[in-house]
Amino acid sequence: MSDLTHLGEDGAARMVDVGGKAPTRRLAIASGVITMSAQALAAIRAGDAPKGDVLGTARVAGILAAKRTGELIPLCHPLGLEAVTVDFAFEDSAIRATAKASLTGKTGVEMEAMVAVSTALLTIYDMAKAIDKGMVIGAVRLIEKHGGKSGTWKADGV
């Protein structure tokens, strides 16, 4: 019916069978941004947000979310991640989150990296919403991936 890997012959959604694939080293990098008021950005930078350490909490939340991606995204395989990092950079009126996820396995870790970024950004929103309810999360995307049948891929302009 389709060349899409997550659709069966009858068109129904299915989890891809990776049983016959050879394990390879896999790495994915994703990023996203949360824009906010100067007041919220200054409070986060100074560590003065009402709920405490915004970026430290967001980092842990992103790592935890990456580990639970298979429970959140219906057709994702549960993976034994070997490493996840979440880092932040201050930009003009924004904070950029970047996550890296890796393992040696039979399927990629792109979704884990993007779930880590999304959750980290949502945690920043939750912890700073008392200062700025108008924050905007966006531009969550895969930046690059390595390993598997498709090899290395990098987003344009990166």
TIMAR-139634 format. One record per residue: residue in three letters; x, y, z of N, C-alpha, C in turn. Coordinates in steps of 0.1 Angstrom, whole numbers, always signed. Layout:
ATOM  resn    nxx    nyy    nzz   caxx   cayy   cazz    cxx    cyy    czz
ATOM   ALA      X      Y      Z      X      Y      Z      X      Y      Z
...
END
This chain:
ATOM  resn    nxx    nyy    nzz   caxx   cayy   cazz    cxx    cyy    czz
ATOM   MET     +8    -12     +0     +0     +0     +0     +9    +13     +0
ATOM   SER    +20    +12     +7    +28    +25     +9    +42    +21    +12
ATOM   ASP    +51    +30     +8    +65    +29    +11    +68    +34    +25
ATOM   LEU    +59    +39    +32    +61    +44    +46    +63    +33    +55
ATOM   THR    +74    +34    +63    +78    +22    +72    +68    +20    +83
ATOM   HIS    +61    +30    +87    +52    +29    +98    +37    +25    +95
ATOM   LEU    +35    +21    +82    +22    +17    +77    +23     +3    +72
ATOM   GLY    +14     -6    +77    +14    -20    +72     +7    -21    +58
ATOM   GLU     +6    -33    +53     +0    -35    +40    -15    -30    +40
ATOM   ASP    -21    -31    +51    -35    -26    +52    -37    -11    +55
ATOM   GLY    -26     -4    +56    -26    +10    +59    -27    +14    +73
ATOM   ALA    -27     +4    +82    -27     +6    +97    -13    +10   +102
ATOM   ALA    -13    +18   +112     +0    +22   +118     +6    +10   +125
ATOM   ARG    +19     +9   +124    +26     -2   +131    +40     +2   +135
ATOM   MET    +45     -5   +145    +59     -3   +149    +68    -10   +139
ATOM   VAL    +78     -4   +134    +87    -10   +125    +95    -22   +132
ATOM   ASP    +97    -33   +125   +104    -44   +130   +119    -42   +127
ATOM   VAL   +127    -39   +138   +141    -37   +136   +149    -49   +140
ATOM   GLY   +143    -60   +142   +149    -72   +147   +161    -77   +138
ATOM   GLY   +160    -76   +125   +170    -80   +116   +181    -70   +113
ATOM   LYS   +180    -59   +119   +190    -48   +116   +202    -50   +125
ATOM   ALA   +214    -47   +120   +226    -47   +128   +228    -34   +136
ATOM   PRO   +232    -36   +148   +234    -24   +157   +245    -15   +151
ATOM   THR   +243     -2   +151   +253     +8   +147   +253    +19   +157
ATOM   ARG   +264    +27   +157   +265    +38   +166   +255    +49   +160
ATOM   ARG   +247    +54   +169   +237    +64   +165   +238    +77   +173
ATOM   LEU   +237    +88   +167   +237   +101   +174   +228   +110   +167
ATOM   ALA   +220   +118   +175   +211   +128   +170   +213   +141   +178
ATOM   ILE   +212   +152   +171   +213   +165   +178   +201   +173   +173
ATOM   ALA   +194   +179   +183   +182   +187   +180   +183   +200   +187
ATOM   SER   +176   +210   +183   +176   +223   +190   +162   +230   +189
ATOM   GLY   +160   +240   +197   +148   +248   +197   +150   +260   +205
ATOM   VAL   +141   +270   +205   +142   +282   +212   +130   +286   +219
ATOM   ILE   +131   +293   +230   +120   +299   +237   +123   +314   +238
ATOM   THR   +114   +322   +232   +116   +337   +233   +108   +342   +244
ATOM   MET   +113   +353   +250   +107   +358   +262   +111   +373   +264
ATOM   SER   +104   +379   +274   +107   +393   +278   +121   +394   +283
ATOM   ALA   +126   +407   +283   +139   +410   +288   +139   +407   +303
ATOM   GLN   +128   +409   +310   +127   +407   +324   +129   +392   +327
ATOM   ALA   +122   +383   +320   +123   +369   +322   +137   +364   +319
ATOM   LEU   +142   +369   +308   +156   +364   +304   +166   +368   +315
ATOM   ALA   +165   +380   +320   +174   +385   +330   +173   +377   +343
ATOM   ALA   +160   +374   +347   +158   +366   +359   +164   +352   +358
ATOM   ILE   +162   +346   +346   +168   +332   +344   +183   +333   +344
ATOM   ARG   +189   +343   +337   +203   +344   +337   +209   +346   +351
ATOM   ALA   +202   +354   +359   +207   +357   +372   +204   +347   +383
ATOM   GLY   +196   +337   +379   +192   +327   +388   +181   +332   +398
ATOM   ASP   +174   +342   +394   +164   +349   +403   +149   +345   +400
ATOM   ALA   +147   +335   +392   +133   +331   +389   +126   +326   +401
ATOM   PRO   +113   +329   +402   +105   +325   +414   +106   +310   +418
ATOM   LYS   +107   +301   +408   +108   +287   +411   +122   +281   +413
ATOM   GLY   +132   +289   +412   +145   +284   +414   +154   +283   +402
ATOM   ASP   +162   +273   +401   +172   +271   +391   +165   +266   +378
ATOM   VAL   +161   +275   +369   +154   +272   +357   +161   +263   +348
ATOM   LEU   +174   +266   +344   +181   +258   +334   +185   +245   +340
ATOM   GLY   +189   +244   +352   +193   +231   +359   +181   +222   +359
ATOM   THR   +169   +227   +362   +157   +219   +362   +153   +215   +348
ATOM   ALA   +154   +224   +339   +151   +221   +325   +160   +211   +319
ATOM   ARG   +173   +211   +323   +183   +201   +318   +179   +187   +322
ATOM   VAL   +176   +186   +335   +172   +173   +341   +159   +168   +334
ATOM   ALA   +149   +177   +333   +136   +173   +326   +138   +168   +312
ATOM   GLY   +147   +175   +305   +150   +171   +291   +156   +157   +290
ATOM   ILE   +166   +154   +299   +172   +141   +299   +162   +131   +303
ATOM   LEU   +154   +133   +313   +144   +123   +317   +134   +121   +306
ATOM   ALA   +130   +131   +299   +120   +129   +288   +126   +121   +277
ATOM   ALA   +139   +123   +273   +145   +115   +263   +145   +101   +266
ATOM   LYS   +147    +97   +279   +147    +84   +283   +133    +77   +283
ATOM   ARG   +123    +86   +282   +109    +81   +282   +102    +83   +269
ATOM   THR   +109    +86   +258   +103    +89   +245    +94    +77   +240
ATOM   GLY    +98    +65   +242    +91    +54   +238    +77    +53   +244
ATOM   GLU    +75    +59   +256    +63    +59   +263    +54    +71   +258
ATOM   LEU    +60    +81   +252    +53    +93   +248    +48    +93   +233
ATOM   ILE    +57    +87   +225    +55    +87   +210    +51    +73   +206
ATOM   PRO    +38    +71   +202    +33    +57   +201    +41    +47   +193
ATOM   LEU    +47    +51   +182    +54    +41   +174    +69    +41   +176
ATOM   CYS    +74    +48   +186    +89    +48   +189    +92    +35   +197
ATOM   HIS   +104    +30   +194   +109    +19   +202   +114    +24   +215
ATOM   PRO   +112    +17   +226   +119    +20   +238   +134    +17   +237
ATOM   LEU   +142    +27   +240   +157    +26   +238   +165    +27   +250
ATOM   GLY   +176    +20   +251   +185    +21   +262   +196    +31   +258
ATOM   LEU   +193    +44   +260   +202    +54   +256   +215    +53   +264
ATOM   GLU   +226    +56   +257   +239    +56   +264   +243    +69   +269
ATOM   ALA   +238    +80   +262   +241    +93   +267   +231   +103   +262
ATOM   VAL   +228   +113   +270   +219   +124   +266   +225   +136   +273
ATOM   THR   +226   +147   +265   +230   +160   +271   +220   +170   +266
ATOM   VAL   +218   +180   +275   +209   +192   +271   +217   +204   +276
ATOM   ASP   +220   +213   +266   +227   +225   +269   +219   +237   +265
ATOM   PHE   +222   +249   +270   +215   +261   +268   +224   +272   +264
ATOM   ALA   +219   +281   +255   +227   +293   +251   +217   +305   +251
ATOM   PHE   +222   +316   +257   +214   +328   +257   +215   +335   +244
ATOM   GLU   +204   +339   +238   +204   +347   +225   +196   +360   +228
ATOM   ASP   +195   +368   +218   +187   +380   +219   +173   +377   +222
ATOM   SER   +168   +380   +234   +154   +377   +238   +150   +363   +238
ATOM   ALA   +160   +354   +239   +156   +339   +238   +167   +331   +245
ATOM   ILE   +163   +318   +247   +172   +308   +252   +171   +297   +242
ATOM   ARG   +182   +292   +237   +183   +280   +228   +187   +268   +236
ATOM   ALA   +179   +257   +234   +182   +244   +240   +187   +235   +229
ATOM   THR   +198   +228   +232   +204   +218   +222   +205   +205   +230
ATOM   ALA   +200   +195   +224   +201   +181   +230   +208   +172   +221
ATOM   LYS   +217   +163   +227   +223   +152   +219   +219   +139   +226
ATOM   ALA   +216   +130   +218   +212   +116   +223   +220   +106   +215
ATOM   SER   +225    +96   +222   +233    +86   +215   +232    +72   +221
ATOM   LEU   +234    +62   +212   +235    +48   +216   +241    +40   +205
ATOM   THR   +243    +27   +208   +247    +18   +198   +235     +9   +197
ATOM   GLY   +228     +9   +186   +215     +2   +185   +210     +0   +171
ATOM   LYS   +198     -5   +170   +191     -8   +157   +182     +2   +151
ATOM   THR   +180    +13   +159   +172    +24   +154   +177    +37   +159
ATOM   GLY   +173    +48   +153   +179    +61   +156   +173    +67   +168
ATOM   VAL   +179    +79   +172   +176    +86   +184   +172   +100   +181
ATOM   GLU   +167   +102   +169   +162   +116   +165   +150   +120   +174
ATOM   MET   +141   +112   +176   +129   +115   +184   +133   +118   +199
ATOM   GLU   +143   +111   +204   +147   +113   +218   +154   +126   +219
ATOM   ALA   +162   +131   +209   +168   +144   +210   +157   +155   +209
ATOM   MET   +147   +153   +200   +137   +163   +199   +127   +164   +211
ATOM   VAL   +125   +152   +217   +116   +152   +229   +124   +159   +241
ATOM   ALA   +137   +156   +241   +145   +163   +252   +145   +178   +250
ATOM   VAL   +146   +183   +238   +146   +198   +236   +132   +203   +239
ATOM   SER   +122   +197   +234   +108   +202   +237   +105   +202   +252
ATOM   THR   +108   +192   +259   +105   +191   +273   +114   +202   +281
ATOM   ALA   +126   +203   +277   +135   +213   +284   +128   +227   +282
ATOM   LEU   +124   +230   +270   +118   +243   +267   +105   +245   +274
ATOM   LEU    +97   +235   +275    +84   +235   +283    +87   +237   +297
ATOM   THR    +98   +232   +302   +101   +233   +316   +106   +248   +319
ATOM   ILE   +113   +254   +310   +117   +268   +311   +104   +276   +312
ATOM   TYR    +94   +273   +303    +82   +281   +304    +75   +279   +317
ATOM   ASP    +74   +267   +322    +67   +264   +335    +74   +272   +346
ATOM   MET    +87   +272   +346    +94   +278   +357    +95   +293   +357
ATOM   ALA    +92   +299   +345    +93   +314   +344    +80   +320   +340
ATOM   LYS    +69   +313   +339    +56   +318   +335    +51   +329   +345
ATOM   ALA    +55   +329   +357    +51   +339   +367    +57   +353   +362
ATOM   ILE    +68   +353   +355    +74   +366   +350    +68   +369   +336
ATOM   ASP    +66   +359   +327    +62   +362   +314    +54   +350   +308
ATOM   LYS    +41   +352   +308    +32   +342   +303    +31   +342   +287
ATOM   GLY    +37   +352   +281    +37   +353   +267    +49   +347   +260
ATOM   MET    +57   +339   +267    +69   +332   +260    +64   +323   +249
ATOM   VAL    +73   +322   +239    +69   +314   +227    +80   +304   +224
ATOM   ILE    +76   +291   +223    +85   +280   +220    +84   +278   +205
ATOM   GLY    +95   +276   +199    +95   +273   +184   +108   +268   +179
ATOM   ALA   +108   +265   +166   +120   +261   +159   +126   +248   +164
ATOM   VAL   +118   +239   +170   +123   +226   +174   +125   +218   +162
ATOM   ARG   +138   +214   +160   +141   +206   +148   +154   +198   +150
ATOM   LEU   +155   +188   +141   +167   +180   +141   +178   +188   +134
ATOM   ILE   +189   +188   +140   +201   +195   +134   +210   +186   +126
ATOM   GLU   +212   +174   +132   +220   +164   +125   +218   +150   +131
ATOM   LYS   +221   +140   +123   +220   +126   +128   +231   +118   +122
ATOM   HIS   +236   +108   +129   +247    +99   +124   +243    +85   +127
ATOM   GLY   +246    +76   +117   +244    +62   +119   +232    +57   +112
ATOM   GLY   +232    +43   +112   +221    +37   +105   +222    +36    +90
ATOM   LYS   +212    +31    +83   +212    +29    +69   +214    +43    +61
ATOM   SER   +208    +53    +66   +209    +66    +59   +222    +74    +63
ATOM   GLY   +230    +69    +72   +243    +75    +74   +242    +89    +81
ATOM   THR   +249    +98    +76   +250   +112    +82   +240   +121    +75
ATOM   TRP   +233   +129    +83   +224   +139    +77   +226   +152    +85
ATOM   LYS   +227   +163    +78   +227   +176    +85   +217   +186    +79
ATOM   ALA   +211   +194    +88   +201   +204    +83   +208   +214    +75
ATOM   ASP   +201   +219    +65   +206   +230    +56   +210   +242    +65
ATOM   GLY   +221   +248    +61   +226   +260    +68   +233   +257    +82
ATOM   VAL   +235   +244    +85   +241   +241    +98   +256   +238    +95
END
